[in-house]
Amino acid sequence: MKKQKKSKEELEAENEHLRNSRLVEIIIPIATTTLRMGGLLGVTYITYLSVGEIAGMNTNANILLSVNASFFPKFFSDKLSLVAGALMTVFGIGGILYGVWERSLRMATVSHLQGRIKVSEKKIDPNRSSSMLTSKGETRPEDL
């Protein structure tokens, strides 16, 4: 079956489409960077104005950026510390559990794909040597 040649109008329309899509590929990263830097500039400016308001004044403001990370009840004298400690505990344990889950998911994926990858690699280069990793993609215990 012969390929039909495109008409001049079709070729011009295709060229216009390609030019426009390339233009979008250029504009989007510029817009993203502009928004990020604009946000950073805005936060910096607001901080500058805030410091300017209290500059030269006698204040008793204590700005404290610390959280009591202790798990012992005697340190949770006020409710804010109790809530902060509980949130830190929940997020800390949640982060650890998420990490363990992701690791097991990665190992299962590597194990699932390993056989197919070995066959493909041998097909491409029959003389290829093996790295001797475990089926989960880990270093062999005797190499540690």
N, C-alpha and C positions, 0 to 999 in steps of 0.2 A: 504494500500500500504506500502510495506516494504522500509525502508531507505537503500540505498546501502552504504556499508562500503567503505571508501576512501582507495585508495591504498597507499602503503608506500611512493611512489614518490609524490603523491598529498599531503599527510600529511607533508612531508619534505618541499615541496614548500610553503605550507601555513605557516609553522613555520618560514621559511626564510622571507616571506613577513611580518609577524607580528614583527619579530626582526627588520627588516629594517624600518618599520613604527614607531616603538618605538624609534629607533635611530634618526629619523627625528624629533620626538616630543621633544627630548632632545637637539638636535643641534640648532634648530631654535631660541629658547629663548636665548641661549648663543650667537649666532651670532647677534641677535637684540641688546642685551645689550652691546656687544663688539662694534658695530657700534655707538651706542649712546654715550658710554663713549669715544670712539675714536674721535668723533666729538667734544665733550666737551673739551677733551684734546687738540685737534687742535686749537680750538678757544682760549683756555687759553695760549697756546704757542705763537700764533700770537700776542695776546695782550701783552705778556711778551716781545716779540721782539720789538713791537712798542714803549713800554715804555722805553726799553733799548736804542733805537735810540735817544730819546729826553732827556734822563737823563743827568743832568749836563750841559745842554745847556741853554742859556738864550733865552727864547721864549716869544712871545707875543700872544700865542694861548689861546683863551678862548673857552673852551669846554662847551657848553650850552645845557642841556638836558631838555628844557622846551618848552611848546607850549602855545601860547596865546589862552585861551579857551573862551575869551569874544566874545559876539555876536554883540557888538556895533562897528559901522564902524570907529569911531575915533581911535580905538586900532589897526585896520588893516592898519597900515601906509605903509607897504611894501607888495608886492604880495605874498611872501612866507607865511606870517602870514595869509593872506586872504585864500590861498589854504589850509593851515593847519586847520584853523577854519572851512572852508567848509567841509573838509574831516571828521573832528571830529563830526560835526553836522550830516552829512549823516550817518556815522557809528553808532553814538549814537541813532539816531531815528530808523535806520534799526535794531539795536539790540533790542530796545524796541518793535518794531513791530513784530520781530521774536519771542520774548518771549511771547507776547500776543497770537500770532498764535499757538505756541506750546502748550500753556496752554489750549486754546480752543480745540485743537486736542486731547489732553490728556483727557479732560473732556468728549468729544464726544465718545472716545474709551471706557472709563470707563462706561459711560451710556449704550453704545451698548452691552458691555459684562456682565453687572450687572445681568440681568435676568437669563442668563444661569449659571452664577457662583452661584447665590442663590439656584437654583434648584439642582445643583451638590452638594453643601454643605449640603443641607437638605437631599439629598439621602445618603450621607456618614454618617451624624449625625443628626437624626431627632430632637434631643433635643438641638441642637445648638441655642444659643441666637444671636440676631441681634445686630450689632454695631449701628444701627439706623442712618447710614450716609445717605446723600441725594443721589438721583439717579446719581449725577455727582461725587460722592465720597468725598464730602465736609462735614465738621462738621455741625451739625444742628445749626441753628441760636440761638436757646434757650440754647445751651450748651456753647456759647461764653461768 
